Protein backbone atom coordinates (compact mmCIF):
# COMPACT_ATOMS: atom_id res chain seq x y z
CA UNK A 1 0.00 0.00 0.00
CA UNK A 2 1.16 3.62 -0.39
CA UNK A 3 4.04 4.60 1.91
CA UNK A 4 4.45 0.97 2.97
CA UNK A 5 7.95 -0.42 3.35
CA UNK A 6 9.37 -3.61 1.88
CA UNK A 7 12.32 -4.92 3.89
CA UNK A 8 14.29 -7.91 2.66
CA UNK A 9 17.46 -9.71 3.75
CA UNK A 10 19.32 -11.32 0.84
CA UNK A 11 22.62 -13.17 0.25
CA UNK A 12 25.35 -10.82 -0.93
CA UNK A 13 26.53 -11.57 -4.47
CA UNK A 14 29.50 -9.19 -4.34
CA UNK A 15 31.68 -11.48 -2.26
CA UNK A 16 32.62 -15.14 -2.43
CA UNK A 17 29.75 -16.19 -0.25
CA UNK A 18 29.43 -19.73 1.13
CA UNK A 19 26.03 -18.78 2.58
CA UNK A 20 24.54 -18.83 -0.93
CA UNK A 21 25.33 -22.51 -1.33
CA UNK A 22 24.62 -23.65 2.22
CA UNK A 23 20.85 -23.53 1.84
CA UNK A 24 18.81 -25.06 -0.99
CA UNK A 25 16.36 -22.16 -0.87
CA UNK A 26 19.06 -19.69 -1.97
CA UNK A 27 18.50 -19.61 -5.71
CA UNK A 28 20.05 -16.19 -6.30
CA UNK A 29 22.39 -13.75 -4.63
CA UNK A 30 22.00 -10.00 -5.02
CA UNK A 31 24.20 -6.96 -5.24
CA UNK A 32 23.09 -3.46 -4.33
CA UNK A 33 22.60 -2.79 -8.05
CA UNK A 34 20.60 -5.97 -8.78
CA UNK A 35 18.23 -5.49 -5.81
CA UNK A 36 17.80 -1.86 -6.93
CA UNK A 37 16.77 -3.07 -10.39
CA UNK A 38 14.31 -5.54 -8.83
CA UNK A 39 12.79 -2.77 -6.71
CA UNK A 40 12.38 -0.51 -9.76
CA UNK A 41 10.76 -3.32 -11.78
CA UNK A 42 8.40 -3.97 -8.84
CA UNK A 43 7.11 -0.39 -8.76
CA UNK A 44 9.17 1.04 -5.92
CA UNK A 45 10.82 4.43 -6.29
CA UNK A 46 14.22 5.58 -5.04
CA UNK A 47 15.82 6.34 -2.70
CA UNK A 48 16.45 2.80 -1.48
CA UNK A 49 18.37 1.97 1.67
CA UNK A 50 20.98 -0.77 2.11
CA UNK A 51 22.41 -2.04 5.38
CA UNK A 52 25.34 -4.32 6.01
CA UNK A 53 24.89 -7.00 8.65
CA UNK A 54 28.07 -6.91 10.78
CA UNK A 55 29.16 -9.70 13.15
CA UNK A 56 26.77 -10.09 16.08
CA UNK A 57 27.49 -8.81 19.60
CA UNK A 58 26.65 -12.03 21.45
CA UNK A 59 29.72 -12.41 23.64
CA UNK A 60 33.29 -11.15 24.00
CA UNK A 61 34.56 -13.13 20.99
CA UNK A 62 31.81 -11.79 18.72
CA UNK A 63 32.28 -8.26 20.06
CA UNK A 64 36.01 -8.50 19.33
CA UNK A 65 35.28 -9.70 15.77
CA UNK A 66 32.90 -6.78 15.30
CA UNK A 67 35.53 -4.24 16.41
CA UNK A 68 38.22 -5.84 14.21
CA UNK A 69 35.79 -5.79 11.28
CA UNK A 70 34.80 -2.15 11.80
CA UNK A 71 38.21 -0.69 12.67
CA UNK A 72 40.61 -2.79 10.59
CA UNK A 73 39.20 -5.13 7.96
CA UNK A 74 36.41 -3.04 6.48
CA UNK A 75 38.60 0.04 5.90
CA UNK A 76 41.25 -2.16 4.24
CA UNK A 77 38.66 -3.68 1.89
CA UNK A 78 37.25 -0.22 1.10
CA UNK A 79 40.74 1.05 0.28
CA UNK A 80 41.42 -1.98 -1.92
CA UNK A 81 38.16 -1.41 -3.84
CA UNK A 82 38.93 2.30 -4.37
CA UNK A 83 42.50 1.59 -5.56
CA UNK A 84 41.55 -1.36 -7.75
CA UNK A 85 38.25 -0.21 -9.26
CA UNK A 86 38.43 3.57 -8.68
CA UNK A 87 34.94 3.62 -7.25
CA UNK A 88 33.18 3.69 -3.93
CA UNK A 89 29.47 2.99 -4.14
CA UNK A 90 27.47 1.25 -1.46
CA UNK A 91 30.12 -1.02 -0.08
CA UNK A 92 28.55 -4.03 1.54
CA UNK A 93 30.81 -6.99 2.26
CA UNK A 94 28.82 -9.05 4.78
CA UNK A 95 27.41 -12.45 3.75
CA UNK A 96 23.90 -11.00 3.73
CA UNK A 97 22.54 -7.48 3.57
CA UNK A 98 19.22 -5.76 4.19
CA UNK A 99 17.52 -3.66 1.52
CA UNK A 100 14.59 -1.34 2.15
CA UNK A 101 12.18 0.11 -0.43
CA UNK A 102 9.22 2.41 0.20
CA UNK A 103 6.10 2.43 -1.94
CA UNK A 104 5.10 5.93 -3.00
N, C-alpha and C positions, 0 to 999 in steps of 0.2 A: 504494500500500500504506500501512498505518498509519504515521504520522509521516513520510511522504514529503513532499517539497516540490515545488510546481509554481511554476516561475519563468518569467515571460513578459515580453517587451518589446513594447509596443504603441504605435501613434501616439496622440498626445495630442489629444483632442477639445475641450479647454478653450480652446485658442488657435487663431488663424487659422494653419493648419498646411499649408504647401505639400507637406510630406512625404507627406501622405495621398494626394495626387493625383499624385505623381511615380512611383508604382509600381502597376501594374495589380492586384497581389495585395492591395493595401490596400482592402478592401471596407468596413471600419468603423474608426472611431476611438473611443477609450474615454476616459472620465473616471475619476477615482478612484471615484466613486459607481457608474458603470456596470460597471466591472470587479469591484467588490465584489458587485454583484448577480449577476454571472455566476458568481463563486466560490461564493456561497451556493446558487445553483441547481444547481451541480455537486457539492454535498456537502462543500464545505470549510467550516470554522468559523473565526470571527474569533479572534484579531486577525490582520489582513492587514497586510503591509508594502508601502510604496510608496517608490520612489526616483527622484529626478530624475536625468537624464543631463546633466551640465553640459558645457560645451565641453571638448574633449580637451586634454591637455598634451603636444602633439607637439613644438612648437618655441616660440620666444619669442613669436611672434604669437599662437598659441593660448593660451599661458600668460597673456599680457596680457589676452586676451578673457575668460579664466576669472576673473581677478582683478576685472576691470571688472564682469562678471556678478555675482559674489558680493558685492562691496563696494558697488556703486552701483546697477546695474539691478534686481536682484532685490529689494532693500529698497524701492525706489521702487514697483515693481509690487505688492508686498505692502501697502504703505501705501495705494495707490490702491484695491486690492480692499477693504481694511478700511473706508476712507472711503465708497466707493461702495456696497458691498453689506453693510456692517456684519457681516462674518463673516470668519473665518480658519480654514478647514479645509484638509486637506492641500493645500498650494499647490505645484503642479507646473506649470511654465511651459515646460519644454523640449519640443522637437518630439516626442520619445518619452519614455516612462517605463517603469520596471520594476516589476512587481507580483509579490508572493510570497505564496503560500497554503500552509498546512500541513495535511495530512490527519490527522485525529485518530483 
